[in-house]
Every structure is written in C-alpha cells, then in structure tokens.
Amino acid sequence: MELDELPAMVTSGDPAVGLRAALALRRLADRLEAHQVAEARRQGWSWQRIGDALGITRQSAHTKHGR
C-alpha cells in the first residue's frame, strides 16, 4: 500500500478497506515513533524527556524503546 492511497481507504464505506488503513497507519506511527525516539537518544535526550514528549511515563518509554 502507498501513502497516497490512505485518504481513499480511510473514507471508504467498506470496513475491510478501512480496517486495513487503520492497521497501516498504526504500523507507520509505530515506525515513526521508534525512529524519533532513537534520534532523541542519539541527541542525548533523557527517558524522562522522551516520555514527556510522548505523553507517557519515563518507565513506559524505556520499556517500549530501551535496548
């Protein structure tokens, strides 16, 4: 699926199409978050700052993205 297909999928009256769009958006958001957390860590951000930016606790951010 291409990103330019998402608007039509999101507004589709077919639940199967809409649910595929929701899954694609969730996967894209997860990849974007992981990329940005990795970049923040490279730039020296603390887990507290990352958690604050994501609206979650420091511990949750570290649990999800720490290695």
N, CA, C and O atoms as a MOPAC input file, in Angstrom:
PM7 MOZYME 1SCF
protein

 N      0.83800 1    -1.17100 1     0.00000 1
 C      0.00000 1     0.00000 1     0.00000 1
 C      0.88700 1     1.24000 1     0.00000 1
 O      1.91600 1     1.28000 1     0.67400 1
 N      0.48300 1     2.23800 1    -0.75400 1
 C      1.19800 1     3.50800 1    -0.82800 1
 C      0.49700 1     4.53700 1     0.04100 1
 O     -0.71500 1     4.46400 1     0.24400 1
 N      1.25600 1     5.49100 1     0.55300 1
 C      0.67400 1     6.52700 1     1.40500 1
 C     -0.40900 1     7.32700 1     0.69300 1
 O     -1.37900 1     7.74900 1     1.32100 1
 N     -0.25700 1     7.53700 1    -0.59200 1
 C     -1.26500 1     8.32100 1    -1.31000 1
 C     -2.60200 1     7.58300 1    -1.43700 1
 O     -3.60700 1     8.19500 1    -1.79800 1
 N     -2.62600 1     6.29700 1    -1.14900 1
 C     -3.86500 1     5.52000 1    -1.17100 1
 C     -4.65900 1     5.65800 1     0.12800 1
 O     -5.85800 1     5.37700 1     0.15100 1
 N     -4.00100 1     6.08800 1     1.21000 1
 C     -4.64900 1     6.11100 1     2.51800 1
 C     -5.88700 1     6.99200 1     2.60700 1
 O     -6.87500 1     6.55700 1     3.20000 1
 N     -5.89900 1     8.21000 1     2.05300 1
 C     -7.11600 1     9.02700 1     2.19800 1
 C     -8.37500 1     8.32900 1     1.68500 1
 O     -9.42000 1     8.37900 1     2.33400 1
 N     -8.28300 1     7.69000 1     0.54300 1
 C     -9.45000 1     6.99500 1    -0.00200 1
 C     -9.81300 1     5.78900 1     0.86300 1
 O    -10.99000 1     5.47100 1     1.03300 1
 N     -8.81000 1     5.13200 1     1.39800 1
 C     -9.06600 1     3.96300 1     2.23300 1
 C     -9.73600 1     4.36700 1     3.55100 1
 O    -10.64000 1     3.68600 1     4.03500 1
 N     -9.28000 1     5.48000 1     4.11800 1
 C     -9.81900 1     5.93900 1     5.40000 1
 C    -11.29500 1     6.29100 1     5.28300 1
 O    -12.06700 1     6.05000 1     6.21000 1
 N    -11.68400 1     6.85000 1     4.16500 1
 C    -13.06800 1     7.27600 1     3.97400 1
 C    -13.92900 1     6.23000 1     3.27900 1
 O    -15.09800 1     6.48000 1     2.98600 1
 N    -13.36500 1     5.07800 1     3.01800 1
 C    -14.10600 1     4.01200 1     2.34700 1
 C    -15.26900 1     3.54600 1     3.20800 1
 O    -15.16500 1     3.50000 1     4.43400 1
 N    -16.36300 1     3.20400 1     2.56700 1
 C    -17.51100 1     2.63600 1     3.26500 1
 C    -17.34500 1     1.15300 1     3.53800 1
 O    -18.18800 1     0.54700 1     4.20000 1
 N    -16.27200 1     0.56100 1     3.03700 1
 C    -16.01300 1    -0.86800 1     3.21400 1
 C    -15.15800 1    -1.05200 1     4.47100 1
 O    -14.00500 1    -0.62300 1     4.49900 1
 N    -15.70400 1    -1.67700 1     5.49900 1
 C    -14.93000 1    -1.85700 1     6.72900 1
 C    -13.61400 1    -2.59900 1     6.51900 1
 O    -12.63600 1    -2.29900 1     7.20300 1
 N    -13.55900 1    -3.54100 1     5.61200 1
 C    -12.31600 1    -4.27400 1     5.37300 1
 C    -11.23000 1    -3.31500 1     4.88100 1
 O    -10.07400 1    -3.41600 1     5.29000 1
 N    -11.60500 1    -2.39500 1     4.01100 1
 C    -10.65600 1    -1.41100 1     3.49500 1
 C    -10.26100 1    -0.44500 1     4.60700 1
 O     -9.07900 1    -0.14400 1     4.77500 1
 N    -11.22900 1     0.03600 1     5.35700 1
 C    -10.95500 1     0.96400 1     6.44600 1
 C    -10.08300 1     0.36500 1     7.53000 1
 O     -9.20600 1     1.03800 1     8.07200 1
 N    -10.31900 1    -0.89300 1     7.84600 1
 C     -9.50600 1    -1.55600 1     8.86400 1
 C     -8.07800 1    -1.78600 1     8.38500 1
 O     -7.14100 1    -1.69000 1     9.17800 1
 N     -7.89700 1    -2.08700 1     7.10900 1
 C     -6.54000 1    -2.19900 1     6.55500 1
 C     -5.82700 1    -0.85600 1     6.64500 1
 O     -4.62900 1    -0.80300 1     6.92300 1
 N     -6.56500 1     0.23000 1     6.41000 1
 C     -5.97900 1     1.56800 1     6.52500 1
 C     -5.58100 1     1.84400 1     7.97300 1
 O     -4.50900 1     2.39600 1     8.22100 1
 N     -6.42400 1     1.47000 1     8.92600 1
 C     -6.10500 1     1.68100 1    10.34400 1
 C     -4.83600 1     0.91500 1    10.72000 1
 O     -3.97700 1     1.44600 1    11.42400 1
 N     -4.72000 1    -0.30700 1    10.26300 1
 C     -3.52400 1    -1.10400 1    10.53700 1
 C     -2.29400 1    -0.46000 1     9.91400 1
 O     -1.24600 1    -0.37900 1    10.55500 1
 N     -2.40900 1    -0.00600 1     8.68100 1
 C     -1.27100 1     0.63100 1     8.01200 1
 C     -0.84400 1     1.89500 1     8.74500 1
 O      0.35000 1     2.14900 1     8.90300 1
 N     -1.80900 1     2.68600 1     9.19000 1
 C     -1.48300 1     3.90700 1     9.92400 1
 C     -0.82400 1     3.58500 1    11.26300 1
 O      0.12300 1     4.26400 1    11.66100 1
 N     -1.31000 1     2.56100 1    11.96000 1
 C     -0.71600 1     2.16000 1    13.23700 1
 C      0.72700 1     1.73100 1    13.04800 1
 O      1.59900 1     2.11600 1    13.82600 1
 N      0.98300 1     0.93700 1    12.01900 1
 C      2.35300 1     0.48000 1    11.75400 1
 C      3.26400 1     1.65300 1    11.39400 1
 O      4.41300 1     1.71600 1    11.83000 1
 N      2.74100 1     2.57100 1    10.59900 1
 C      3.52000 1     3.75900 1    10.23000 1
 C      3.82600 1     4.60100 1    11.46300 1
 O      4.95600 1     5.06000 1    11.63100 1
 N      2.83400 1     4.81100 1    12.32700 1
 C      3.03600 1     5.58900 1    13.54900 1
 C      4.06500 1     4.91300 1    14.45700 1
 O      4.89300 1     5.59500 1    15.06000 1
 N      4.02200 1     3.59600 1    14.55900 1
 C      4.99700 1     2.87000 1    15.38600 1
 C      6.41000 1     3.04900 1    14.84900 1
 O      7.34500 1     3.25700 1    15.62300 1
 N      6.57600 1     2.97000 1    13.52500 1
 C      7.90100 1     3.15500 1    12.92300 1
 C      8.39400 1     4.58000 1    13.12800 1
 O      9.56400 1     4.79500 1    13.44400 1
 N      7.50500 1     5.55600 1    12.95000 1
 C      7.87100 1     6.95400 1    13.14800 1
 C      8.29700 1     7.19700 1    14.59000 1
 O      9.30500 1     7.85900 1    14.83800 1
 N      7.53100 1     6.66300 1    15.54700 1
 C      7.86500 1     6.84000 1    16.95900 1
 C      9.22100 1     6.21800 1    17.27400 1
 O     10.05000 1     6.85300 1    17.92600 1
 N      9.45800 1     5.00300 1    16.82800 1
 C     10.73100 1     4.33000 1    17.09700 1
 C     11.89500 1     5.11200 1    16.50500 1
 O     12.94000 1     5.25800 1    17.13900 1
 N     11.71500 1     5.60600 1    15.30700 1
 C     12.77200 1     6.38500 1    14.65700 1
 C     13.06900 1     7.66000 1    15.44700 1
 O     14.23100 1     7.99600 1    15.67400 1
 N     12.02500 1     8.36300 1    15.86000 1
 C     12.22200 1     9.62000 1    16.56900 1
 C     12.78700 1     9.40400 1    17.96900 1
 O     13.58200 1    10.21700 1    18.44100 1
 N     12.39600 1     8.33200 1    18.63600 1
 C     12.97500 1     8.02000 1    19.94500 1
 C     14.46100 1     7.71900 1    19.79000 1
 O     15.27900 1     8.19800 1    20.57600 1
 N     14.81000 1     6.93600 1    18.78700 1
 C     16.22800 1     6.63500 1    18.55100 1
 C     17.00800 1     7.92000 1    18.27400 1
 O     18.12600 1     8.08400 1    18.76200 1
 N     16.43600 1     8.81400 1    17.50900 1
 C     17.09800 1    10.08700 1    17.21300 1
 C     17.23700 1    10.92900 1    18.47900 1
 O     18.28100 1    11.54100 1    18.71000 1
 N     16.19400 1    10.96000 1    19.29200 1
 C     16.25200 1    11.70900 1    20.55100 1
 C     17.35700 1    11.15500 1    21.45100 1
 O     18.10600 1    11.92000 1    22.05900 1
 N     17.45700 1     9.84400 1    21.53500 1
 C     18.51100 1     9.23900 1    22.35700 1
 C     19.88800 1     9.58600 1    21.80200 1
 O     20.80400 1     9.87600 1    22.57200 1
 N     20.05100 1     9.56000 1    20.47200 1
 C     21.33100 1     9.92400 1    19.86000 1
 C     21.70700 1    11.36100 1    20.21000 1
 O     22.88600 1    11.69500 1    20.32900 1
 N     20.68700 1    12.20400 1    20.37400 1
 C     20.92600 1    13.60600 1    20.70400 1
 C     21.01800 1    13.84000 1    22.21200 1
 O     21.11700 1    14.98200 1    22.66200 1
 N     20.98400 1    12.76200 1    22.98800 1
 C     21.18700 1    12.86700 1    24.42300 1
 C     19.94800 1    13.12000 1    25.26500 1
 O     20.06300 1    13.45800 1    26.44300 1
 N     18.76900 1    12.96200 1    24.68500 1
 C     17.54000 1    13.14700 1    25.46200 1
 C     17.44200 1    12.07900 1    26.53300 1
 O     17.84100 1    10.93400 1    26.32000 1
 N     16.91100 1    12.45800 1    27.68300 1
 C     16.66300 1    11.50500 1    28.75800 1
 C     15.36300 1    10.75100 1    28.47100 1
 O     14.53700 1    11.17500 1    27.66300 1
 N     15.21200 1     9.61900 1    29.16200 1
 C     13.95900 1     8.87800 1    29.03600 1
 C     12.79300 1     9.69400 1    29.57900 1
 O     11.66600 1     9.56900 1    29.10100 1
 N     13.06300 1    10.52400 1    30.57100 1
 C     12.01200 1    11.39000 1    31.11600 1
 C     11.51400 1    12.36300 1    30.05100 1
 O     10.30900 1    12.54200 1    29.87700 1
 N     12.44700 1    12.98700 1    29.34500 1
 C     12.06700 1    13.95800 1    28.30900 1
 C     11.30800 1    13.27900 1    27.17700 1
 O     10.32800 1    13.82400 1    26.66800 1
 N     11.75100 1    12.10800 1    26.78900 1
 C     11.06800 1    11.35700 1    25.72700 1
 C      9.66600 1    10.97100 1    26.18400 1
 O      8.69800 1    11.14300 1    25.44400 1
 N      9.55900 1    10.45400 1    27.39600 1
 C      8.25600 1    10.09600 1    27.92700 1
 C      7.31900 1    11.28800 1    27.96800 1
 O      6.15000 1    11.18000 1    27.59900 1
 N      7.83900 1    12.43700 1    28.42100 1
 C      7.02500 1    13.65400 1    28.45700 1
 C      6.52300 1    14.02300 1    27.06200 1
 O      5.36100 1    14.39000 1    26.89000 1
 N      7.40700 1    13.92500 1    26.07200 1
 C      7.03300 1    14.27600 1    24.69500 1
 C      5.97000 1    13.33200 1    24.14000 1
 O      5.12900 1    13.73300 1    23.33600 1
 N      6.01800 1    12.07600 1    24.57500 1
 C      5.05700 1    11.07400 1    24.10200 1
 C      3.80400 1    11.00500 1    24.96500 1
 O      2.84500 1    10.31700 1    24.61400 1
 N      3.80600 1    11.71000 1    26.08900 1
 C      2.65600 1    11.67000 1    26.98000 1
 C      2.56500 1    10.38100 1    27.77700 1
 O      1.47600 1     9.95100 1    28.15700 1
 N      3.72100 1     9.76300 1    28.03100 1
 C      3.78200 1     8.53500 1    28.80800 1
 C      4.85700 1     8.68800 1    29.88400 1
 O      5.58400 1     9.68100 1    29.90000 1
 N      4.95700 1     7.72300 1    30.76600 1
 C      5.97800 1     7.80000 1    31.80700 1
 C      7.35700 1     7.48800 1    31.24500 1
 O      7.50300 1     6.89400 1    30.17700 1
 N      8.35500 1     7.90900 1    32.00200 1
 C      9.74500 1     7.59600 1    31.65800 1
 C      9.92400 1     6.08300 1    31.56200 1
 O     10.56700 1     5.57400 1    30.64400 1
 N      9.34300 1     5.38000 1    32.52700 1
 C      9.48300 1     3.93000 1    32.56800 1
 C      8.84000 1     3.26300 1    31.34800 1
 O      9.39200 1     2.32100 1    30.77800 1
 N      7.66300 1     3.76900 1    30.96000 1
 C      6.99000 1     3.20000 1    29.79000 1
 C      7.79300 1     3.43600 1    28.51700 1
 O      7.89700 1     2.55000 1    27.66800 1
 N      8.35700 1     4.62900 1    28.38800 1
 C      9.17600 1     4.93300 1    27.21400 1
 C     10.37500 1     4.01100 1    27.16000 1
 O     10.70200 1     3.47100 1    26.10300 1
 N     11.03700 1     3.82600 1    28.29900 1
 C     12.21900 1     2.96900 1    28.33700 1
 C     11.86200 1     1.51500 1    28.06900 1
 O     12.57100 1     0.82500 1    27.33600 1
 N     10.77000 1     1.04900 1    28.65800 1
 C     10.33300 1    -0.32500 1    28.44800 1
 C     10.03800 1    -0.59200 1    26.97100 1
 O     10.40600 1    -1.63600 1    26.43200 1
 N      9.37000 1     0.36400 1    26.32800 1
 C      8.98900 1     0.17200 1    24.93200 1
 C     10.16000 1     0.32300 1    23.97200 1
 O     10.24800 1    -0.40200 1    22.98200 1
 N     11.07000 1     1.27000 1    24.26100 1
 C     12.10000 1     1.60500 1    23.28300 1
 C     13.53100 1     1.36100 1    23.73500 1
 O     14.45300 1     1.43400 1    22.92200 1
 N     13.73600 1     1.07200 1    25.02500 1
 C     15.10200 1     0.87000 1    25.52400 1
 C     15.68600 1    -0.42800 1    25.02300 1
 O     14.96900 1    -1.38800 1    24.73700 1
 N     17.00200 1    -0.44000 1    24.92200 1
 C     17.66400 1    -1.66100 1    24.44300 1
 C     18.75500 1    -2.05700 1    25.36700 1
 O     19.42900 1    -3.06000 1    25.13300 1

